[in-house]
Amino acid sequence: MFYKIVYSKHAISTLNDYSSFIDKVISSAFIKDDVSHLVFNIRDNRDIDDGALANLMSDIKSLTSIFNHDLELNDLNQSSIRLNVQSPGAIEFLYRHSKSLILVGWLLTVPMVISCSHTRGENAQNGTAMVIQQEREDNLEAIRRTVRASNLEDDEKDSLVQIADVHYDSIVNTKKNMDTLGARVERLNQIE
């Protein structure tokens, strides 16, 4: 596809036909024509775990609804999804007028340790309660650092940190499903 662009014999060429591809190369989360796009790239060559895929789609919809409600954005309208998961491939979420989808994608780029079970108490399977609590605190600190470094307004920063704290388990489950699929949100521009 990009071959035609690079080797065009015209001094000026229109790239409108390729804009959807170009946008995804530049950023994994963007708003274009009043539609928010969040693209997960599947980099693994192995078969797609259908349970993890279904869970990821449900997780994104749920987190987007949570962000929308808690930030009082009231911007969830039409949503859809595009799938091209041929291992490797892409999953693209599309929401009309939705800043909350972009914020969810941005939050999911924060590097977090999710090796231990985040379940607390007697149900903890992969670590002691102290290890799990420390993992949670470290991950929330990583989120706070990332949010503080953003160009968001101070009240939006505070709200995002609070949402991450309250809905930590949902965020970790989403990250686990992303790991199972080998899904990455790879390129994000600064959120404003």
N, C-alpha and C positions, 0 to 999 in steps of 0.2 A: 504494500500500500504506500509506504513512504518513498519507495523507489520512484513512483510517478511524480512526487513532489520534488525530490532532489534533482531529478534529471529532466525536469520540464524545460522545453526549449523556448519558452516564452519569458520575456523580461518581467512581466507581471502575471501572476497566476492567482486564480481564486481557489481558496482551500475550503470553501463552505461545505463541500461534499464530504470532507474529512474531519470536520470540526468535532464530531462526537469522539473520534479516536484521539485527536490532538488534545482535547480537554482532559481525557483520562491519563494521558502521558504526563501532563503538567501537574495534575493534582488528583488525589483519590477522593476528595470531597470538594464540591464546588456547586455554585448556584448559577444556572443559565436559563434564560427565558422564564424566570419565576419558578423554576423547578430545581429542588435540591437533589444532588446526586451524591451517593456514597458508594464507592467501589472497593470491593474486597478482591484481591488477586489471589487465586489458588495457585501455588507454586509447585505443589507435589505432583508427581506423575502417577501416584497410586490411585486406586479406586476411591471415590467419594463416599464417606460414611453418611448414609441417608438420614440417620437419626441426628447426627451432629448438624447436618445441613438444615433439617427441619427446625432443630432447636435454635440454630443461629438466626434463622429468619424470624422465628417467634421472639427471640431475645431482642433483636434490633427493633422490632415493632413495639415491644413492651417498654424498652428503655426510652425510645423516642416518645412514647405516650407519657411516661413518667416525667421526662425533661419538659415536655410541652406543658403538662399540668403544673409541675412545681415551679417553673419559671414564668407561668402565666402568659405563655406565648400565644395560645389559642390559634395555632397555625397549622394544625393537622387537617388536611383536606384529603384530596385524592392521593392514594399511594399505589405503587406498583413495583415490580421487580423484573429485572432482566437476568437471565442465567445463561452462561456459556461456560459450564464447568466440565470441560473435557479433560481435566487433569493434565496440564494446567488450563486455567480458564478464569472467568470473572463472574462475580455476583454483584449486580448493581441495584441498589435501592433508590427509588425515585419518589419524592414527596413534593407535592405542589405547595409553595409558600412555607417551607419548613426550616427554620433555623435550628430547631431541636435535633433534626437528623444530623446536621453538620456538627453540632456540639457532641453528640453521641460518638460519631466517628472520630472526632478530635480526642475525646477522652480515651477511646480504645487504643490510641497510639501511645499512650503513656506506658513506658516499660514497667511491668509489674512481675513479681515473683508469684507464680501460681502453682508451685510444685507440691505444696502441702494441701491437704483438704482444708477448705475454709470453714467447714462445719465445726461448730463449737460443742463442748461438753462431751457426753458419752458417745456421740456419733462420729467423733473425730477418728478417721481411719488411717491417715498417713502421717500423723505427727502429734506431739503432745499439745495440750492446751496452750502452754507458754510459747511454743514455736509458732503455733497458728496465730496467736495474738500478736506476736512480734512481726510476723509476715504481714498481717493486716495493717499494723501501725506503719511499717516501712512502705507499703504500697500507698496508703493514704498520704504519707509524707511526699512520695513521688508525685502524686496527683496535685497536692498543694503547691509544690515547687513549680510544676508545669503551669498550673492555673495562674499563679502569681506572675510568671514571666510573660503571660499573654497580654494582648492589647485590649482585653475586655474591660468594661467599667468595673469599679470596685464592688458594687452591689451584685453584679453578675458573677464575679469571681467568688464572692462569699456564698452565693446560691449554689454554684457548681460544686464547691467543696462540701457543702452541706448535703447536697444530693448524692455525691459520691460516698459520703459516710453512711447515710441512711440506706442506700441501695447498693452497698458494697458487694453483697453476695450475688446480686444480679449481674454486676459488672464482671466479677470473677468467673461466673458461669459462662458469660458471653466470651470472655478471653479463652476459657478452656475449650469451648466449641470451635473458636477460631484456630486454636492450636491443633485440635483433632483434624480439622480440614486442611491445615497448612495455609489458612487464609490470613492475609496481611492487608492492612490499610497502609500503603507504602509512602505516599507523597501527600503531605498536607501543607498548604500555605498557612501563614499566620491567620488566626481567627480574630476577627474584629467585630 
